[in-house]
């Protein structure tokens, strides 16, 4: 198991929840992006993520670093986390809430502790919005230069820009309007 990927699952959950609250992801898109994690933890489809999602969005939108960290700390303090060592997959690692916790408690603790861990390890500067669709993502590139959440968004934006240039060239001076 790669713990870099394992840890990114939790921060991706937090960022997708914030994107859901802000409307850059629909509920269906959120469920699709988080399908494996939600399925593995008993998501029944009727849980309401609104309060948690809004709380995460408010924290992420905080422009001042000190206020961002204070808000993140307050959100962490609201969680029922108690770190414990688990070896359920044969490799020892930390969990922050028991596997049999109610789904709402599990998802909140997972998302908030994942975001806190990421910010403590990698800093806030790598948390950004996709230049194409505004979805939050964690830039894991070596030089911290990603502007898009995925290659699909980057390609879609590149193709749209190319087509716009082609239209402008075709509609250049002397073209009938």
Residue pairs with C-beta under 8 A, 6 or more apart in sequence:
1 89
1 91
1 93
3 93
4 140
6 93
7 114
7 117
7 118
7 121
8 118
8 138
8 140
9 37
9 114
10 110
10 111
10 113
10 114
10 115
10 117
10 118
11 114
11 115
11 117
11 118
11 138
12 33
12 34
12 114
12 137
12 138
13 34
13 37
13 107
13 110
13 111
13 114
14 56
14 111
14 112
14 114
14 115
15 56
15 60
15 115
15 127
15 135
15 136
15 137
15 138
16 25
16 30
16 33
16 34
16 135
16 136
17 30
17 49
17 52
17 53
17 56
17 57
17 111
18 53
18 56
18 57
18 59
18 60
18 136
19 25
19 30
19 57
19 134
19 135
19 136
20 26
20 27
20 30
20 49
20 53
21 50
21 53
21 54
21 56
21 57
22 57
22 134
24 129
24 130
24 133
24 134
24 135
24 136
25 33
25 135
30 49
31 38
31 43
31 45
37 110
41 99
41 103
41 106
41 107
42 103
43 103
44 103
47 103
47 104
47 107
49 107
52 104
52 107
52 108
52 111
55 75
56 75
56 111
56 112
56 115
58 71
59 68
59 71
59 72
59 75
59 115
60 68
60 127
60 136
62 68
62 71
65 124
68 124
69 119
72 115
72 116
72 119
75 112
76 112
76 113
76 116
78 112
79 96
79 97
79 108
79 109
79 112
79 113
80 97
80 101
80 105
80 109
81 96
81 97
81 109
81 112
81 113
82 96
82 97
83 94
83 95
83 96
84 94
84 95
84 96
84 98
85 92
85 93
85 94
86 92
86 93
86 94
86 95
86 99
87 93
88 99
96 109
96 110
96 113
97 105
97 106
97 109
97 110
99 106
101 109
118 126
118 127
118 138
119 127
122 138
125 144
126 138
126 139
126 140
126 144
127 136
127 137
127 138
127 139
128 136
128 137
128 139
128 146
128 147
129 135
129 136
129 137
130 136
130 137
130 147
130 148
130 149
130 150
130 153
131 147
131 148
131 153
131 157
132 148
132 149
132 153
132 154
132 156
132 157
133 149
133 153
135 149
136 149
137 146
137 149
137 150
139 145
139 146
140 146
147 154
148 154
148 157
171 177
